Amino acid sequence: MTVEQRLNDRLTSYWNMLRKEEPLPEFVQFNISAIEDVWSQCVLFVVNPSAPGAPANVNFYNVGDKVQALYGNVAGRSVNTTQRHFQGAAIVQRVGEVIAAPAPIYDQGQFVNEKSKVVKYRSCLLPFGQKDKVTHVVAGLSWREF
């Protein structure tokens, strides 16, 4: 099993276990230690309140060590989901989709990092919240630099 598949499977299985029959698991159930083996490749986004019709605004709340190596120190940074000109913008735009339609999203793509290397990635984005209101998104990332 590839690293990408293991990451997606671990995160999705954990998410499904937490949500049971609900559309979304509540974030209070989330426990990083349950997915410690893949957490270094994850980002926890907190969804900030925004005006009706405005783009969603999220905060990079917790960034795994390996993701920090890829994107730099973005922990604590707030961005809206339509911004396009920063490392990780493609992932943040997908977070906006998860907020608008709360369901897991699996994605892949590429970008050029600040070292002028092409980074090919796969991601898994999982919403947490209550009913249809997303309060947090956990994103798992696997990548290779070329």
C-alpha positions as CSV (number, residue, x, y, z in Angstrom):
1,M,0.0,0.0,0.0
2,T,1.4,3.4,-0.9
3,V,2.0,6.2,1.6
4,E,-0.8,8.3,-0.1
5,Q,-3.3,5.5,0.2
6,R,-2.4,4.8,3.8
7,L,-2.8,8.4,4.7
8,N,-6.2,8.7,3.0
9,D,-7.4,5.4,4.4
10,R,-6.3,6.2,8.0
11,L,-7.9,9.6,8.0
12,T,-11.1,8.5,6.3
13,S,-11.5,5.5,8.6
14,Y,-11.0,7.7,11.7
15,W,-13.4,10.3,10.4
16,N,-16.1,7.6,9.6
17,M,-15.6,6.0,13.1
18,L,-16.2,9.4,14.7
19,R,-19.2,10.4,12.7
20,K,-21.1,7.1,12.9
21,E,-24.5,7.8,11.3
22,E,-24.2,11.6,11.5
23,P,-23.3,13.6,8.4
24,L,-20.3,15.1,10.2
25,P,-18.4,14.2,13.3
26,E,-18.2,16.9,16.0
27,F,-14.7,18.4,16.4
28,V,-14.8,17.8,20.2
29,Q,-14.4,14.0,19.4
30,F,-11.2,14.6,17.5
31,N,-8.0,13.3,19.1
32,I,-4.7,13.8,17.4
33,S,-3.2,10.9,19.3
34,A,-5.5,8.5,17.5
35,I,-3.9,9.4,14.2
36,E,-0.4,10.2,15.5
37,D,1.3,8.0,12.8
38,V,0.1,10.4,10.0
39,W,-0.4,13.7,11.9
40,S,2.9,15.1,10.7
41,Q,1.4,15.2,7.2
42,C,-1.8,17.0,8.3
43,V,-3.2,20.5,8.7
44,L,-6.0,21.5,11.0
45,F,-8.0,24.4,9.7
46,V,-10.5,26.4,11.9
47,V,-13.4,27.9,10.0
48,N,-13.8,31.6,11.0
49,P,-17.2,33.3,10.9
50,S,-17.8,35.2,7.7
51,A,-20.5,37.4,6.3
52,P,-23.3,35.7,4.3
53,G,-22.2,35.3,0.7
54,A,-18.6,36.2,1.5
55,P,-15.8,33.7,0.9
56,A,-15.0,31.4,3.8
57,N,-12.1,32.4,6.0
58,V,-10.0,29.8,7.6
59,N,-7.1,29.7,10.0
60,F,-4.1,27.3,9.8
61,Y,-4.5,26.2,13.4
62,N,-2.2,23.3,13.6
63,V,0.3,22.3,11.0
64,G,2.2,19.0,11.0
65,D,6.0,19.0,10.9
66,K,6.3,17.6,7.4
67,V,3.7,20.0,6.1
68,Q,5.7,22.9,7.7
69,A,8.7,21.7,5.7
70,L,6.6,22.0,2.5
71,Y,4.6,25.2,3.1
72,G,6.8,27.0,5.7
73,N,5.5,28.2,9.1
74,V,1.9,29.1,8.2
75,A,0.4,28.2,11.7
76,G,-1.8,31.0,12.9
77,R,-2.2,32.5,9.4
78,S,-5.8,33.4,8.3
79,V,-6.7,33.3,4.7
80,N,-9.9,33.4,2.7
81,T,-10.6,30.4,0.5
82,T,-10.5,32.4,-2.8
83,Q,-6.9,33.7,-2.3
84,R,-4.6,32.2,-5.0
85,H,-1.1,33.5,-4.5
86,F,0.6,31.7,-1.7
87,Q,2.0,28.2,-0.9
88,G,-0.9,25.9,-0.4
89,A,-3.5,28.0,-2.1
90,A,-4.9,25.0,-4.1
91,I,-5.6,23.1,-0.8
92,V,-7.2,26.1,0.8
93,Q,-9.6,26.6,-2.2
94,R,-10.6,22.9,-1.7
95,V,-11.3,23.7,2.0
96,G,-13.8,26.2,0.7
97,E,-15.6,23.5,-1.2
98,V,-15.7,21.2,1.9
99,I,-17.3,24.1,3.9
100,A,-19.9,24.7,1.1
101,A,-20.8,21.1,0.7
102,P,-19.7,19.1,3.8
103,A,-18.3,15.8,2.6
104,P,-14.8,14.4,2.2
105,I,-12.8,15.5,-0.8
106,Y,-9.8,13.7,-2.3
107,D,-7.6,15.7,-4.6
108,Q,-4.2,15.7,-6.4
109,G,-2.3,18.3,-8.2
110,Q,1.0,20.2,-8.4
111,F,2.6,23.5,-7.8
112,V,6.1,25.1,-7.8
113,N,7.5,25.8,-4.4
114,E,9.8,28.7,-3.3
115,K,12.8,26.5,-4.2
116,S,11.5,26.3,-7.8
117,K,10.8,22.6,-7.4
118,V,7.7,21.0,-8.8
119,V,5.7,19.5,-5.9
120,K,3.1,16.8,-6.8
121,Y,0.6,16.2,-4.1
122,R,-2.4,14.2,-3.0
123,S,-4.8,15.4,-0.4
124,C,-7.7,14.3,1.7
125,L,-9.9,16.9,3.3
126,L,-12.4,15.9,6.0
127,P,-15.0,18.3,7.5
128,F,-15.9,18.4,11.2
129,G,-18.8,20.3,12.7
130,Q,-22.5,20.1,13.7
131,K,-25.3,19.2,11.4
132,D,-24.4,21.0,8.1
133,K,-22.1,23.7,9.6
134,V,-18.4,23.0,9.2
135,T,-16.3,24.3,12.1
136,H,-13.0,22.6,11.3
137,V,-11.3,20.8,8.4
138,V,-8.5,18.3,8.7
139,A,-6.4,18.0,5.6
140,G,-3.9,15.2,5.0
141,L,-1.2,15.7,2.4
142,S,1.3,13.5,0.8
143,W,3.8,14.8,-1.8
144,R,7.0,14.4,-3.8
145,E,9.3,17.2,-4.8
146,F,10.9,17.0,-8.3
